[in-house]
Amino acid sequence: MGSSAARAASAGIVDDVERMEEPGTPRVDARAVPPRTRTLRARWLGRIGYRDAWALQRALAAARVDGTLDEDQLLLLEHDAVLTLGRHADVGHVIAPEPLLRERGIEPIRVERGGEVTYHGPGQLVAYPIVAVAAPGAGSANVGSRPLGVRSFVEALEGAMADTCAAAGIAAGPRPGHPGCWVDATGPLPRKIGALGIRVARGVSFHGIALNVTTNLADFDLIDPCGMPGLRSTSLARERARAGLPGVDADADAAPTTASVAEAAAAFAPALARRLGFELVGDLPPGDDATGERRALEALVERLRAPSLTPTPAGAR
């Protein structure tokens, strides 16, 4: 990209990086709380705007830090087309001109996570785990639980993406030195099927992963995915078609569907809980109500933001 094009792209980026609101002093319960199995509450939200999901993440993460939220969360969803850039990402890897992005209604947004530019859009499973990676705070019901550690947490996310691919009949896994999930990771033609970019602030994670299910792969031509010119992106639909597997996704060029994303979400959530050693709770597709879940989550966030002397149970719906 030439310097003038780079400047134009830079001007089109909405830089919304703000420091996560500093939570108050963790609430300390003087009573001894015995350790218990950590739970991961899965929430299928369906199609939701990027900024709406971002605001929910930040509110949940702040509450998880200060102990008002005593249960780890997993938000499962898909977005309309959007580009996100990590806090140190090079804008030059957005190769589409700003007028084209504006014409297609694709907003580039700079966020707090690590990593380079990535694409989110229909047909892609996005998962945002709000998880206490360090030892849970004194206000948490999980006092005494061992810390996960960032490396173990990242490995669990990569492994859960691979498990989701395996459930669809596709072999995938990590690629040394390249975060995410790959098909033919160590072969002559590695193809990226899942991206990973997290932020850990005061011991709690947010942002997460994006797994291509029935994603329109042509949209990756808007960027150098993950800052790697020439990187080959793929999807479950493309790989299943390549392998000759039967099913509704046998046509690699079929339109993206939310139903395919929901199916992947139902596989990813238990895989991640299993790899973390957590108990999975919450409703998953097909027996879910995405609209009701969004309303319940928004109500929970409002309660968490309200001044209170005692923590609000995370499972309250």
C-alpha positions in Angstrom: 0.0 0.0 0.0 1.4 3.4 -0.9 1.9 6.1 1.6 -1.2 8.2 0.5 -3.4 5.1 0.6 -2.0 4.2 4.0 -2.8 7.7 5.3 -6.4 7.5 3.9 -6.9 4.1 5.6 -5.5 5.5 8.8 -7.9 8.4 8.7 -10.8 6.0 8.4 -9.9 4.1 11.5 -12.0 4.8 14.6 -9.5 4.7 17.4 -11.6 3.7 20.4 -8.9 2.3 22.6 -9.7 3.4 26.1 -8.3 2.1 29.3 -10.7 -0.3 30.9 -12.5 1.4 33.8 -10.6 0.8 36.9 -12.8 -1.3 39.2 -13.2 -0.5 42.8 -11.5 -2.3 45.7 -12.4 -6.0 45.5 -15.2 -6.8 48.0 -14.0 -9.1 50.7 -16.3 -11.6 52.3 -15.1 -12.3 55.8 -16.7 -15.7 55.8 -14.6 -18.7 54.6 -15.8 -19.8 51.2 -14.8 -23.3 50.4 -13.4 -23.9 46.9 -15.9 -25.2 44.3 -15.8 -26.3 40.7 -15.5 -23.3 38.5 -18.3 -22.8 36.1 -18.3 -21.3 32.6 -21.7 -19.7 31.7 -22.2 -20.0 27.9 -24.4 -17.4 26.3 -25.5 -17.7 22.6 -26.3 -14.2 21.5 -26.8 -14.8 17.7 -26.0 -11.8 15.4 -25.0 -8.8 17.4 -23.2 -5.5 16.5 -19.5 -5.4 17.3 -19.7 -2.3 19.5 -22.6 -3.7 21.5 -20.6 -6.9 22.2 -17.5 -4.9 23.0 -19.4 -2.9 25.6 -20.8 -6.0 27.2 -17.3 -7.6 27.3 -15.8 -4.6 29.0 -18.6 -4.4 31.6 -18.4 -8.1 32.4 -14.6 -8.0 32.6 -14.6 -5.1 35.1 -17.2 -6.8 37.2 -15.2 -10.1 37.1 -12.2 -8.2 38.3 -13.8 -6.6 41.3 -15.8 -9.7 42.4 -19.3 -8.5 41.6 -19.4 -11.2 38.9 -18.4 -14.5 40.4 -18.8 -16.7 37.4 -16.7 -16.9 34.2 -18.7 -16.1 31.0 -18.5 -17.2 27.4 -20.2 -15.0 24.8 -20.9 -16.9 21.6 -22.1 -14.9 18.5 -21.5 -13.6 15.0 -21.0 -10.1 13.8 -21.9 -8.1 10.7 -18.8 -7.4 8.6 -16.2 -5.4 10.6 -12.4 -5.0 10.7 -10.6 -4.9 14.1 -7.0 -3.9 14.7 -5.0 -4.8 17.8 -3.7 -1.9 19.9 -0.3 -2.1 18.1 -1.5 -3.3 14.7 -0.1 -1.8 11.5 -2.8 0.1 9.6 -0.9 -0.7 6.4 -2.4 -4.2 6.6 -5.8 -2.8 5.8 -5.3 -3.0 2.0 -8.9 -2.0 0.9 -9.3 1.7 0.2 -11.3 3.6 2.7 -14.1 4.6 0.2 -14.7 0.9 -0.6 -15.0 0.1 3.1 -17.4 3.0 3.6 -19.4 1.9 0.6 -19.8 -1.6 2.0 -20.5 -0.4 5.5 -17.4 -2.1 7.0 -16.0 -0.1 9.9 -12.3 -0.5 10.9 -12.0 -0.3 14.7 -8.9 -0.3 16.9 -9.3 -2.3 20.1 -7.4 -3.3 23.2 -6.5 -6.9 22.2 -3.1 -8.0 20.9 -2.5 -9.1 17.3 -2.9 -7.5 13.9 -5.9 -6.8 11.8 -8.6 -9.4 11.5 -12.0 -9.7 9.8 -15.3 -10.6 11.5 -18.5 -11.2 9.5 -21.5 -13.4 8.9 -20.9 -17.2 9.0 -18.0 -16.8 11.5 -18.2 -18.0 15.1 -16.9 -15.4 17.5 -16.3 -16.4 21.1 -15.5 -13.9 23.9 -14.4 -15.7 27.1 -14.6 -13.4 30.2 -12.4 -15.6 32.4 -10.3 -15.0 35.5 -7.0 -16.2 34.2 -5.2 -15.2 37.5 -6.5 -16.5 40.8 -10.1 -15.3 41.4 -10.5 -12.3 43.6 -11.5 -12.3 47.3 -15.1 -11.5 46.4 -15.5 -14.5 44.1 -17.1 -17.8 45.0 -14.1 -19.5 43.4 -11.6 -18.4 46.1 -9.0 -21.1 46.4 -9.1 -22.1 42.7 -5.7 -22.4 41.1 -4.9 -19.7 38.5 -5.0 -20.8 34.9 -2.1 -18.8 33.5 -2.2 -17.1 30.1 -0.3 -19.7 28.2 -2.6 -22.5 29.4 -5.6 -20.4 28.6 -4.4 -19.7 25.0 -3.7 -23.4 24.5 -7.2 -24.2 25.6 -8.7 -21.7 23.2 -6.7 -23.1 20.3 -7.5 -26.7 21.3 -11.2 -25.9 21.5 -11.1 -24.5 18.0 -9.4 -27.7 16.8 -12.0 -29.8 18.6 -14.8 -27.9 16.9 -13.2 -28.5 13.5 -12.8 -32.2 14.4 -16.5 -32.4 15.2 -17.2 -31.2 11.7 -14.8 -33.8 10.2 -11.8 -31.5 9.6 -8.4 -32.0 11.1 -6.9 -28.7 12.4 -4.6 -27.5 15.1 -2.0 -25.0 16.2 0.9 -23.9 14.1 4.2 -23.2 15.9 4.8 -19.4 16.1 1.5 -18.5 14.6 -1.4 -18.2 17.1 -4.8 -19.5 16.1 -6.0 -22.6 14.4 -4.7 -24.0 11.1 -5.5 -26.7 8.6 -2.4 -28.5 7.3 -0.5 -26.5 9.9 2.9 -28.2 9.3 2.3 -29.1 5.6 3.2 -27.4 2.4 -0.1 -25.4 2.2 -1.1 -24.2 5.7 -4.5 -22.5 5.8 -5.8 -20.4 8.7 -9.3 -21.3 9.9 -9.4 -19.6 13.3 -7.9 -16.4 14.7 -7.0 -15.6 18.3 -6.5 -12.3 20.0 -7.1 -11.6 23.7 -6.5 -8.9 26.3 -5.9 -9.8 29.9 -6.4 -6.8 32.3 -6.0 -7.2 36.0 -6.1 -11.0 35.6 -9.3 -11.2 33.6 -9.5 -12.0 29.8 -11.7 -10.5 27.2 -11.8 -10.5 23.4 -11.1 -14.1 22.1 -11.4 -16.2 19.0 -13.0 -16.2 15.5 -13.6 -19.5 13.7 -14.6 -19.4 10.0 -17.6 -21.7 9.5 -19.5 -20.6 6.4 -17.7 -17.2 6.1 -17.3 -15.4 2.8 -13.6 -15.9 2.3 -13.4 -13.2 -0.4 -13.8 -10.7 2.4 -10.3 -11.5 3.7 -9.0 -9.9 0.5 -9.7 -6.6 2.3 -6.8 -7.1 4.6 -3.5 -8.9 5.1 -5.0 -11.3 7.7 -3.1 -11.2 11.0 -0.6 -8.9 9.3 0.6 -11.7 7.0 0.5 -10.9 3.3 -0.3 -13.9 1.2 -1.9 -15.8 4.1 -4.4 -18.3 3.0 -7.7 -18.2 4.9 -10.2 -21.1 4.9 -13.4 -22.2 6.5 -15.2 -25.3 7.7 -17.4 -25.2 4.6 -14.4 -24.8 2.2 -12.5 -27.7 3.9 -15.6 -30.0 4.0 -16.2 -29.3 0.3 -12.5 -30.0 -0.4 -12.7 -33.3 1.5 -16.0 -34.3 -0.3 -17.9 -34.5 2.9 -21.7 -34.5 2.6 -24.1 -32.0 4.1 -25.6 -28.5 3.7 -22.2 -27.0 3.7 -20.9 -29.1 0.8 -21.0 -26.0 -1.4 -18.0 -23.9 -0.3 -19.4 -20.8 -2.0 -22.9 -21.0 -0.4 -24.1 -17.9 1.5 -23.0 -17.7 5.2 -25.7 -18.8 7.6 -26.2 -18.0 11.3 -27.5 -21.6 11.7 -24.0 -23.0 10.8 -22.4 -20.6 13.4 -24.9 -21.8 16.0 -23.9 -25.4 15.3 -20.3 -24.6 15.7 -21.0 -22.7 19.0 -22.7 -25.8 20.4 -19.5 -27.7 19.8 -17.0 -25.0 20.8 -18.5 -24.2 24.3 -18.2 -27.8 25.8 -14.8 -28.3 24.2 -13.5 -25.1 25.9 -15.0 -26.0 29.2 -13.5 -29.4 29.0 -10.1 -28.1 28.2 -10.2 -25.6 31.0 -11.6 -28.1 33.5 -14.7 -26.0 34.1 -18.3 -27.0 34.4 -20.4 -25.7 31.5 -23.7 -24.1 32.3 -26.2 -22.2 30.2 -28.3 -22.8 27.1 -26.8 -23.7 23.7 -28.2 -24.1 20.3 -30.6 -25.6 19.2 -32.5 -25.3 22.6 -31.5 -21.7 23.1 -33.2 -18.2 22.9 -30.6 -15.8 21.6 -32.9 -12.8 21.9 -33.9 -13.7 25.5 -30.2 -14.3 26.3 -29.2 -10.9 25.0 -31.9 -9.2 27.1 -30.9 -11.2 30.2 -27.3 -10.3 29.7 -28.0 -6.6 29.2 -30.1 -6.7 32.4 -27.3 -8.4 34.3 -24.8 -5.7 33.1 -27.2 -3.0 34.3 -27.4 -4.6 37.7 -23.6 -5.0 37.8 -23.2 -1.3 37.0 -25.6 -0.2 39.8 -24.0 0.7 43.2 -24.3 -2.3 45.6 -22.8 -3.4 48.9 -22.9 -7.1 48.0 -21.9 -9.0 44.8 -24.6 -10.0 42.3 -24.6 -13.7 41.5 -23.5 -14.1 37.9 -26.2 -16.8 37.1 -29.1 -14.5 38.0 -31.3 -14.2 34.9 
